[in-house]
Amino acid sequence: MTHGTATATGTASRVNGEALYTDLVAHGELTNTGSECYSVWVGIKQDLTPAFPFKRATLCGEGTESVNLSVPNLMPTTTVYGYLCRGEQNTEDCSAPLRLV
C-alpha cells in the first residue's frame, strides 16, 4: 500500500488451516520518506458486518517500522483489510483498502 510519502509492504497468510477456524499471521514494514506521521490500520469483516479498523503501527518522520499482526480464530467468511493512513488518530485520509485475506 502507498499513501503520500509512506509505503507499507509485507505478507499475510492463514495458518492452522486444518480446522474450520484459521489464524491470520502478517509481517511487514511501514516506510516513510517524509516528515508527516502515517499509520497502518487493519479492519476485520465477518460476513456482512463492517470492518471497523484498529491501528497496528505508526511512524512519524523518515524511517522504517516493523508491522506484525496475529488474529486468531478467523472463520472462512472473514475478510481482513489493511489501510495506510496519513496521521495517527483516524482513518479519514487513507489509501484504498487492501484485502489481506
C-alpha positions as CSV (number, residue, x, y, z in Angstrom):
1,M,0.0,0.0,0.0
2,T,1.2,3.5,-0.8
3,H,-0.2,6.8,0.5
4,G,1.6,10.2,0.4
5,T,5.2,9.6,1.3
6,A,4.7,6.3,3.0
7,T,4.6,2.7,1.9
8,A,3.5,-0.5,3.7
9,T,4.7,-3.9,2.4
10,G,4.6,-7.4,3.7
11,T,3.0,-10.8,3.6
12,A,-0.2,-12.2,5.2
13,S,-1.5,-15.8,5.3
14,R,-3.9,-18.0,7.1
15,V,-2.3,-20.7,9.2
16,N,-3.5,-23.7,11.2
17,G,-6.0,-24.4,8.4
18,E,-6.8,-28.0,9.4
19,A,-9.9,-26.8,11.3
20,L,-12.9,-24.6,10.4
21,Y,-11.2,-21.7,12.1
22,T,-7.8,-20.4,11.0
23,D,-5.3,-17.8,12.3
24,L,-4.0,-14.8,10.3
25,V,-0.3,-14.0,10.5
26,A,1.1,-11.0,8.8
27,H,4.6,-9.5,8.8
28,G,5.8,-6.3,7.1
29,E,7.2,-2.9,7.2
30,L,6.0,0.7,7.2
31,T,8.4,3.1,5.5
32,N,8.1,6.9,5.3
33,T,10.3,9.3,3.3
34,G,8.6,12.4,4.5
35,S,8.1,14.4,7.8
36,E,4.4,13.6,8.5
37,C,3.0,10.7,10.5
38,Y,1.5,7.6,8.8
39,S,-0.3,4.7,10.4
40,V,-1.2,1.1,9.4
41,W,-4.8,0.2,10.3
42,V,-6.5,-3.2,10.0
43,G,-10.2,-4.0,9.6
44,I,-11.8,-7.4,10.1
45,K,-15.1,-8.0,8.3
46,Q,-17.2,-11.0,9.3
47,D,-19.9,-11.9,6.8
48,L,-21.8,-8.6,6.3
49,T,-20.6,-6.7,9.3
50,P,-18.5,-3.6,8.6
51,A,-14.7,-3.7,9.0
52,F,-14.1,-1.4,11.9
53,P,-10.3,-0.6,11.7
54,F,-7.8,-0.7,14.5
55,K,-4.3,0.8,14.4
56,R,-1.3,-1.5,14.3
57,A,1.7,0.8,13.8
58,T,2.6,4.5,13.4
59,L,5.7,6.1,12.0
60,C,6.4,9.9,12.3
61,G,9.1,11.2,10.0
62,E,11.6,9.3,7.9
63,G,12.4,5.7,8.7
64,T,11.1,2.2,8.8
65,E,8.9,0.4,11.4
66,S,8.1,-3.3,11.6
67,V,4.4,-4.2,11.4
68,N,3.3,-7.6,12.8
69,L,-0.2,-8.9,13.2
70,S,-1.8,-12.1,14.5
71,V,-5.5,-12.6,14.5
72,P,-6.8,-16.0,15.9
73,N,-9.9,-17.9,15.0
74,L,-11.0,-16.5,11.7
75,M,-14.0,-18.1,10.1
76,P,-13.9,-18.9,6.3
77,T,-16.3,-15.9,5.8
78,T,-13.9,-13.5,7.5
79,T,-12.0,-10.9,5.4
80,V,-9.2,-8.8,6.7
81,Y,-8.3,-5.4,5.1
82,G,-5.2,-3.2,5.5
83,Y,-5.3,0.6,5.3
84,L,-2.4,3.1,5.2
85,C,-3.4,6.4,6.6
86,R,-1.9,9.9,7.0
87,G,-1.8,10.8,10.7
88,E,-2.2,8.7,13.8
89,Q,-5.7,9.4,15.0
90,N,-8.2,8.1,12.5
91,T,-8.8,6.6,9.0
92,E,-10.1,9.8,7.3
93,D,-7.2,10.2,4.8
94,C,-6.1,6.7,3.7
95,S,-5.1,4.5,0.8
96,A,-7.7,2.3,-0.8
97,P,-8.3,-0.8,1.5
98,L,-6.1,-3.8,0.6
99,R,-7.5,-7.2,1.2
100,L,-5.0,-9.2,3.2
101,V,-7.0,-12.5,3.3
